[in-house]
């Protein structure tokens, strides 16, 4: 059977999407190539037609995660910056985002794991951090916030930290309070309470 010219690229993308979901949910060290391939509807033997190693898969899957996240916040650059930033903060510090580890932002899902990963995975992760920080800085700059780049880095660290801590604690009320407190602090700090 002859496949369409796009078959290999489409198959590769399917594997990357599955790997991204699995890595977010389990961490890169707990993902098995055979499991990813099976979830993608493929055999383990076909893996090397697409990737040179598990580390290559992980690195590229991290890039896929950030591509997905970038699409989710694409409107942040085109809307009123306060409105866009408030909507993003509302999403990021929500219970749904916290509880959707397998489809949420890769930063809180992977930050602790990637310290021990290879250079290619950390490079992809660093590029993702820089891209998201730049997007936030652009919105803050358009709002007239001084030193927007440093503020964006601080905001991102606070949001990621809140999600990580909220996921880690066992007490539901404490977990919810961590998100709510971070949300309130960011909204107040950047005057996001009254948006158009």
Legacy VTK file of the C-alpha trace (Angstrom):
# vtk DataFile Version 3.0
C-alpha trace
ASCII
DATASET POLYDATA
POINTS 196 float
0.000 0.000 0.000
1.381 3.381 -0.991
1.046 6.154 1.570
0.481 9.839 0.806
3.581 12.020 0.715
2.529 13.584 4.010
2.048 10.274 5.860
5.457 10.197 7.563
5.200 13.809 8.747
1.658 13.259 10.016
2.686 10.087 11.832
5.635 11.876 13.416
3.321 14.680 14.628
0.920 12.120 16.099
3.777 10.487 18.015
4.990 13.892 19.248
1.494 14.839 20.483
1.182 11.554 22.377
4.704 11.901 23.783
4.003 15.490 24.884
0.897 14.380 26.772
2.725 11.429 28.375
5.757 13.518 29.369
3.561 16.176 30.982
1.646 13.535 32.931
4.518 11.237 33.941
7.732 13.214 33.535
10.371 12.438 30.911
12.073 9.682 32.911
8.863 7.689 33.289
7.858 7.638 29.636
8.486 4.447 27.707
8.991 4.527 23.948
6.898 1.372 23.527
4.019 2.959 25.434
4.140 6.160 23.398
4.164 4.229 20.149
1.292 1.993 21.258
-0.768 5.027 22.315
-0.103 6.527 18.879
-1.385 3.309 17.274
2.052 2.217 16.052
4.504 -0.557 16.776
7.650 -0.040 18.807
9.728 -1.072 15.798
8.626 1.991 13.830
10.084 4.388 16.375
13.514 4.683 14.756
12.006 5.653 11.412
11.077 8.939 13.137
13.563 9.534 15.982
17.178 8.674 16.652
16.709 8.088 20.381
14.365 8.516 23.309
16.182 11.753 24.163
15.477 13.079 20.658
11.795 12.243 21.127
11.694 14.006 24.491
13.438 17.100 23.159
11.118 17.394 20.168
8.046 16.659 22.292
8.991 19.553 24.572
9.067 21.788 21.496
5.598 20.474 20.589
4.340 21.329 24.078
5.488 24.917 23.699
3.992 25.128 20.202
0.651 24.066 21.690
0.990 26.586 24.535
1.916 29.321 22.059
-1.275 28.668 20.098
-3.307 28.942 23.310
-2.000 32.436 24.010
-1.813 33.688 20.430
-4.462 36.343 21.138
-2.350 37.901 23.867
-0.550 39.961 21.211
-3.646 41.108 19.338
-6.063 42.117 22.108
-6.104 44.958 24.574
-3.071 44.000 26.702
-4.870 44.233 30.066
-7.763 42.099 28.870
-5.469 39.517 27.307
-3.174 39.367 30.317
-6.078 39.031 32.763
-7.575 36.193 30.717
-4.193 34.454 30.612
-3.649 34.825 34.369
-7.225 33.578 34.972
-6.482 30.495 32.856
-3.013 29.824 34.209
-3.964 30.046 37.875
-7.178 28.057 37.528
-8.043 24.711 39.098
-8.641 23.341 35.599
-5.093 24.170 34.503
-3.646 22.817 37.731
-5.602 19.577 37.437
-4.980 19.159 33.679
-1.324 18.291 33.996
-1.331 16.185 30.821
-2.469 19.116 28.652
-1.389 22.241 30.515
1.670 24.446 30.320
4.902 22.453 30.202
6.684 24.750 32.659
5.160 23.510 35.928
5.004 19.955 34.603
8.677 19.701 33.676
10.744 22.283 35.563
11.919 19.904 38.283
12.535 16.990 35.915
14.617 18.792 33.321
17.446 19.628 35.696
18.621 16.046 35.120
17.855 15.908 31.389
20.162 16.241 28.434
21.234 19.505 26.857
18.836 19.296 23.892
15.765 18.954 26.124
16.934 21.779 28.386
17.635 23.953 25.353
14.073 23.388 24.065
12.716 24.147 27.522
14.805 27.320 27.794
13.578 28.511 24.400
10.009 27.916 25.564
10.587 29.890 28.777
12.108 32.754 26.780
9.243 32.777 24.281
6.555 32.881 26.954
8.446 35.515 28.951
8.752 37.679 25.824
5.014 37.414 25.140
4.187 38.464 28.691
6.761 41.271 28.510
5.203 42.536 25.295
1.806 42.820 26.989
3.288 44.492 30.061
5.254 46.886 27.862
2.086 47.808 25.950
0.456 48.516 29.341
3.297 50.924 30.188
4.884 48.762 32.908
8.491 49.766 33.643
11.156 47.094 33.141
8.599 44.849 31.435
11.074 42.033 30.750
12.064 41.616 34.408
8.426 41.956 35.474
7.385 39.283 32.980
10.055 36.911 34.264
8.900 37.506 37.838
5.224 37.052 36.912
5.938 33.818 35.086
7.985 32.472 38.003
5.151 33.308 40.405
2.506 31.638 38.227
4.583 28.516 37.578
5.544 28.267 41.239
1.926 28.594 42.330
0.817 25.800 39.994
3.701 23.536 41.084
2.997 24.069 44.785
-0.754 23.753 44.314
-0.241 20.401 42.588
2.149 19.174 45.250
0.184 19.779 48.456
-2.313 17.191 49.647
-4.842 19.536 51.265
-7.409 20.751 48.687
-8.152 24.004 50.545
-4.445 24.816 50.781
-3.949 23.987 47.095
-6.810 26.276 46.067
-5.548 29.058 48.341
-2.101 28.968 46.727
-3.669 29.608 43.317
-6.068 32.250 44.637
-3.347 34.150 46.506
-1.025 34.237 43.504
-3.911 35.308 41.256
-4.930 38.144 43.608
-1.331 39.378 43.932
-0.749 39.490 40.172
-4.117 41.141 39.453
-3.403 43.824 42.050
0.238 44.362 41.062
-0.584 44.993 37.401
-4.000 46.622 37.807
-5.835 43.825 36.037
-8.977 44.049 38.168
-10.778 46.372 35.800
-10.401 45.280 32.220
-12.441 46.078 29.129
LINES 1 197
196 0 1 2 3 4 5 6 7 8 9 10 11 12 13 14 15 16 17 18 19 20 21 22 23 24 25 26 27 28 29 30 31 32 33 34 35 36 37 38 39 40 41 42 43 44 45 46 47 48 49 50 51 52 53 54 55 56 57 58 59 60 61 62 63 64 65 66 67 68 69 70 71 72 73 74 75 76 77 78 79 80 81 82 83 84 85 86 87 88 89 90 91 92 93 94 95 96 97 98 99 100 101 102 103 104 105 106 107 108 109 110 111 112 113 114 115 116 117 118 119 120 121 122 123 124 125 126 127 128 129 130 131 132 133 134 135 136 137 138 139 140 141 142 143 144 145 146 147 148 149 150 151 152 153 154 155 156 157 158 159 160 161 162 163 164 165 166 167 168 169 170 171 172 173 174 175 176 177 178 179 180 181 182 183 184 185 186 187 188 189 190 191 192 193 194 195
